[in-house]
């Protein structure tokens, strides 16, 4: 090893190593294939960065800082302009205080087919807003996955020992009372969550509340029977499909609805008979999509913050 690897690292060198995924001498990471059976801990060799890579990182950092300032200034200016054009708070002559609410109440059931006015409002009249909320949930959970999910090749010695010890204790000394109650309650929890989602357009409920119930059921299952059994039917591939797939389906359905509605075209998806389970147009499948995203987001946050993986 040459002398350059022993000298103290400058901040930009640490940043460059972090961007390239290289380890640092004081923060080395261990190989997983020798852990925990062999208990061999071999630190990864250091990789030096040439001057070209450092120059690119410097230029990228300058561009990143400049772009961040410009984008923030534009966003602030846009928000200030929007606020300046808004009507006074509580004014009685603005549409939001008279025409909009009256429209939802008087024509909601006829136009959307949903007897639950709230479901018709958030998944039909304001479905674009709900699409944004679902996208925010998706981005949030994907960001946490990128930041906290463990690398399959590397482990943190102390943290993984703690998790393995917790799993060993859970398997050797299970909580019998918790497992018994969970064994009885979890099917009813899942069934109730599905009921709330499927009946969200004809009764109080919907994708957000039903998805929260399903997410709580997954968390209870993981606490009662362990993540090992849970991964037999809900692994990372299933989690990815249940988060990205419903979001794409939601976007596709609403794109069709937006296009036909904005151009006054005939839609093959009618409102149906209000009060029936197969009614309210595309509100039912949209509720299912939202419920799956919310359930996966809840469980994903719990699994990543507690175990570092799904």
Phi and psi in degrees as a GROMACS rama.xvg file:
@    title "Ramachandran Plot"
@    xaxis  label "Phi"
@    yaxis  label "Psi"
@TYPE xy
-81.5501  173.478  UNK-2
-69.4063  -22.298  UNK-3
-67.5848  -24.6566  UNK-4
-80.3739  -15.5932  UNK-5
-94.2427  -13.8817  UNK-6
-74.8813  155.035  UNK-7
-61.0477  139.759  UNK-8
-84.3133  138.714  UNK-9
-79.8415  160.566  UNK-10
-57.3619  -41.958  UNK-11
-68.6267  -28.3203  UNK-12
-69.6159  -39.9452  UNK-13
-62.9905  -41.1106  UNK-14
-63.0318  -41.232  UNK-15
-64.0648  -41.7874  UNK-16
-64.8601  -37.9084  UNK-17
-65.1247  -40.996  UNK-18
-63.5283  -39.6881  UNK-19
-84.6532  -0.161876  UNK-20
77.4997  16.3149  UNK-21
-86.6569  152.278  UNK-22
-86.515  160.812  UNK-23
-110.954  156.022  UNK-24
-58.401  -37.7031  UNK-25
-87.3068  -1.51538  UNK-26
-140.421  48.8624  UNK-27
-70.7307  153.813  UNK-28
-118.896  149.168  UNK-29
-105.989  155.678  UNK-30
-75.38  141.268  UNK-31
-78.8129  -30.5402  UNK-32
-63.9938  -15.7106  UNK-33
-106.13  15.1432  UNK-34
-135.46  130.233  UNK-35
-103.726  -0.668086  UNK-36
-65.7514  -54.9594  UNK-37
-78.0621  -22.6101  UNK-38
57.2834  28.7157  UNK-39
-93.8694  129.314  UNK-40
-119.314  104.961  UNK-41
-116.323  115.704  UNK-42
-70.5437  145.423  UNK-43
-74.1208  143.321  UNK-44
-65.8267  148.79  UNK-45
-76.7061  146.366  UNK-46
-120.553  121.7  UNK-47
-81.4113  152.234  UNK-48
-107.981  131.249  UNK-49
-77.1938  171.362  UNK-50
-64.2955  -30.7087  UNK-51
-64.6743  -44.7842  UNK-52
-64.2411  -40.4097  UNK-53
-63.8781  -39.667  UNK-54
-63.1212  -41.1177  UNK-55
-63.8614  -39.5396  UNK-56
-66.2357  -39.2445  UNK-57
-61.9556  -46.1667  UNK-58
-64.3097  -40.4035  UNK-59
-64.2571  -39.7476  UNK-60
-64.4818  -41.1369  UNK-61
-64.2173  -44.7226  UNK-62
-63.2149  -40.1537  UNK-63
-62.6026  -44.9887  UNK-64
-65.2405  -44.2695  UNK-65
-63.9111  -44.0942  UNK-66
-64.2152  -37.5665  UNK-67
-62.6371  -43.8981  UNK-68
-64.5415  -43.867  UNK-69
-63.8302  -45.7782  UNK-70
-64.2761  -42.2301  UNK-71
-63.4812  -40.9518  UNK-72
-64.8585  -42.7415  UNK-73
-63.2593  -41.3092  UNK-74
-65.3679  -42.0728  UNK-75
-63.2301  -42.8651  UNK-76
-63.8966  -40.5745  UNK-77
-64.2063  -43.006  UNK-78
-65.3141  -41.3366  UNK-79
-64.5402  -40.029  UNK-80
-65.2105  -40.6227  UNK-81
-63.0592  -44.0121  UNK-82
-64.9525  -37.4284  UNK-83
-66.7259  -26.2103  UNK-84
-91.3467  -4.84562  UNK-85
-75.7052  148.751  UNK-86
-72.046  163.672  UNK-87
-59.6796  147.653  UNK-88
-65.9377  129.453  UNK-89
83.8948  6.09576  UNK-90
-63.8735  135.193  UNK-91
-81.5733  -14.3469  UNK-92
-96.78  11.1651  UNK-93
-93.7548  149.082  UNK-94
-59.2446  -33.1555  UNK-95
-66.025  -20.3982  UNK-96
-99.0332  -2.27807  UNK-97
-141.832  -62.9467  UNK-98
-69.4889  -41.4797  UNK-99
-66.0795  -50.4528  UNK-100
-62.0127  -40.5623  UNK-101
-64.8427  -37.1527  UNK-102
-63.1952  -45.4355  UNK-103
-61.1636  -43.5794  UNK-104
-74.572  -43.0624  UNK-105
-80.198  -38.9479  UNK-106
-113.582  0.800812  UNK-107
-60.8388  -48.9498  UNK-108
-66.5878  -40.8871  UNK-109
-66.5462  -44.1154  UNK-110
-82.2781  -33.6626  UNK-111
-101.423  -25.9694  UNK-112
81.639  3.81553  UNK-113
-101.045  123.228  UNK-114
-73.9604  -20.1191  UNK-115
-84.8668  105.111  UNK-116
-62.3487  -34.6717  UNK-117
-64.1862  -43.4401  UNK-118
-63.5179  -41.0238  UNK-119
-64.0715  -33.5775  UNK-120
-72.1561  -49.6459  UNK-121
-81.576  -20.5717  UNK-122
-114.207  5.56377  UNK-123
-132.317  -67.9272  UNK-124
-64.2564  -39.8944  UNK-125
-118.784  36.3603  UNK-126
-66.788  -28.6874  UNK-127
-64.2784  -37.0761  UNK-128
-66.1422  -41.4785  UNK-129
-66.6634  -34.1019  UNK-130
-61.0778  -40.4971  UNK-131
-63.6903  -40.0186  UNK-132
-63.8229  -42.8459  UNK-133
-64.828  -36.6685  UNK-134
-65.8305  -37.7897  UNK-135
-62.4615  -43.1664  UNK-136
-61.3686  -43.1233  UNK-137
-63.1027  -45.7267  UNK-138
-64.0561  -39.2238  UNK-139
-62.413  -47.9963  UNK-140
-70.6038  -34.6482  UNK-141
-68.2544  -34.9116  UNK-142
-65.7246  -41.7973  UNK-143
-65.653  -36.7819  UNK-144
-61.2762  -45.718  UNK-145
-64.8006  -34.0975  UNK-146
-84.9171  -37.1294  UNK-147
-111.33  -18.1062  UNK-148
-68.2444  136.245  UNK-149
-72.3156  145.714  UNK-150
-77.1256  134.587  UNK-151
-66.239  -22.6482  UNK-152
-92.2303  -21.318  UNK-153
-125.577  150.299  UNK-154
-136.315  158.801  UNK-155
-97.3962  118.731  UNK-156
-54.3577  -55.7371  UNK-157
-66.0554  -43.257  UNK-158
-66.839  -43.6343  UNK-159
-68.0523  -34.9032  UNK-160
-62.0532  -39.3012  UNK-161
-65.1809  -43.9176  UNK-162
-66.313  -42.6165  UNK-163
-63.4903  -37.1621  UNK-164
-66.5105  -39.5251  UNK-165
-63.9662  -42.0281  UNK-166
-64.885  -39.1503  UNK-167
-64.8792  -43.516  UNK-168
-64.8116  -39.6777  UNK-169
-64.8822  -35.6159  UNK-170
-77.0085  -38.2024  UNK-171
-79.8716  -35.8129  UNK-172
-127.569  70.0195  UNK-173
-69.7306  153.677  UNK-174
-81.1282  100.081  UNK-175
-63.2227  -42.1813  UNK-176
-62.7473  -44.4435  UNK-177
-64.5155  -43.6183  UNK-178
-64.9971  -38.8406  UNK-179
-66.8244  -46.7445  UNK-180
-65.2028  -41.7282  UNK-181
-65.473  -38.0424  UNK-182
-59.822  -34.7304  UNK-183
-82.7625  -39.2173  UNK-184
-86.5201  -32.8168  UNK-185
-58.6791  -44.623  UNK-186
-57.9165  -39.1388  UNK-187
-69.0656  -34.9405  UNK-188
-64.6605  -47.7384  UNK-189
-62.4273  -42.3703  UNK-190
-63.7409  -41.6629  UNK-191
-67.0383  -39.1895  UNK-192
-61.5209  -42.8325  UNK-193
-64.4142  -40.1599  UNK-194
-61.6213  -44.1032  UNK-195
-63.1687  -38.6537  UNK-196
-68.8379  -47.7176  UNK-197
-70.9415  -23.71  UNK-198
-105.703  15.7194  UNK-199
-65.5565  -22.219  UNK-200
-91.2115  -9.59765  UNK-201
-121.71  -3.85065  UNK-202
-155.097  167.38  UNK-203
-56.573  135.546  UNK-204
143.822  -148.655  UNK-205
128.454  -169.941  UNK-206
-67.7523  -39.7507  UNK-207
-67.9539  -49.5145  UNK-208
-70.6552  -42.2308  UNK-209
-65.3265  -38.4214  UNK-210
-64.4639  -36.0554  UNK-211
-64.9451  -36.6345  UNK-212
-66.451  -44.4776  UNK-213
-63.905  -41.1583  UNK-214
-61.8367  -40.3459  UNK-215
-64.5502  -36.0294  UNK-216
-65.08  -40.2158  UNK-217
-64.8343  -40.1531  UNK-218
-64.9046  -42.2586  UNK-219
-63.487  -39.8078  UNK-220
-63.0635  -43.4697  UNK-221
-64.4227  -38.9095  UNK-222
-70.5169  -30.9543  UNK-223
-86.1544  -44.0936  UNK-224
-113.525  -5.42808  UNK-225
94.2397  156.209  UNK-226
-70.261  -26.4341  UNK-227
-61.6345  -46.7901  UNK-228
-69.6942  -35.5256  UNK-229
-63.7976  -37.705  UNK-230
-68.7378  -11.0852  UNK-231
-66.8427  -27.2588  UNK-232
-126.673  -9.11415  UNK-233
-138.839  78.1034  UNK-234
-97.6993  -170.952  UNK-235
-67.4939  -33.9069  UNK-236
-65.2532  -42.9619  UNK-237
-64.576  -41.4817  UNK-238
-59.0834  -45.0435  UNK-239
-63.2013  -42.453  UNK-240
-66.2451  -37.0865  UNK-241
-79.0773  -8.53328  UNK-242
-103.413  -47.0039  UNK-243
-78.6459  -39.2236  UNK-244
-60.2847  -54.1708  UNK-245
-59.7373  -34.6149  UNK-246
-65.1235  -40.6537  UNK-247
-67.1989  -39.9031  UNK-248
-63.443  -44.3373  UNK-249
-57.4374  -48.7234  UNK-250
-62.114  -40.8554  UNK-251
-65.5437  -44.1209  UNK-252
-64.4992  -42.8809  UNK-253
-74.4193  -27.4866  UNK-254
-62.0178  -43.4926  UNK-255
-62.7802  -43.9521  UNK-256
-65.409  -42.7099  UNK-257
-63.2483  -42.3205  UNK-258
-65.9537  -46.2014  UNK-259
-69.3233  -39.5706  UNK-260
-69.4007  -41.1904  UNK-261
-68.9919  -28.3896  UNK-262
-103.72  10.016  UNK-263
55.4091  43.9865  UNK-264
-99.4758  156.977  UNK-265
-71.9693  133.012  UNK-266
-106.265  134.864  UNK-267
-75.4926  -10.5744  UNK-268
-100.261  103.503  UNK-269
-90.4915  169.086  UNK-270
-71.9904  -19.2226  UNK-271
73.3596  -163.075  UNK-272
-95.4174  115.433  UNK-273
-56.7007  136.421  UNK-274
98.3084  -15.3986  UNK-275
-88.1012  154.148  UNK-276
-64.8518  -38.4868  UNK-277
-96.6598  75.9058  UNK-278
-147.84  -173.448  UNK-279
67.2805  26.6362  UNK-280
61.9651  -124.11  UNK-281
-95.6679  9.87239  UNK-282
-64.8875  -38.61  UNK-283
-61.2761  -53.4011  UNK-284
-63.4364  -30.757  UNK-285
-67.0735  -38.9057  UNK-286
-61.4422  -40.4184  UNK-287
-63.0198  -44.1034  UNK-288
-61.8746  -46.3511  UNK-289
-63.2539  -41.5069  UNK-290
-61.6492  -41.3144  UNK-291
-65.7508  -40.6228  UNK-292
-65.6099  -44.3755  UNK-293
-65.4656  -43.1451  UNK-294
-62.1013  -45.709  UNK-295
-66.7041  -36.1716  UNK-296
-65.3895  -44.9755  UNK-297
-60.23  -51.4071  UNK-298
-67.4625  -35.7857  UNK-299
-62.1464  -44.1148  UNK-300
-59.3352  -46.0315  UNK-301
-62.5272  -47.2344  UNK-302
-66.4357  -41.7322  UNK-303
-70.212  -40.2415  UNK-304
-75.0721  -25.2007  UNK-305
-95.8084  -40.6978  UNK-306
-114.859  -15.5281  UNK-307
81.0608  4.82828  UNK-308
-157.31  167.122  UNK-309
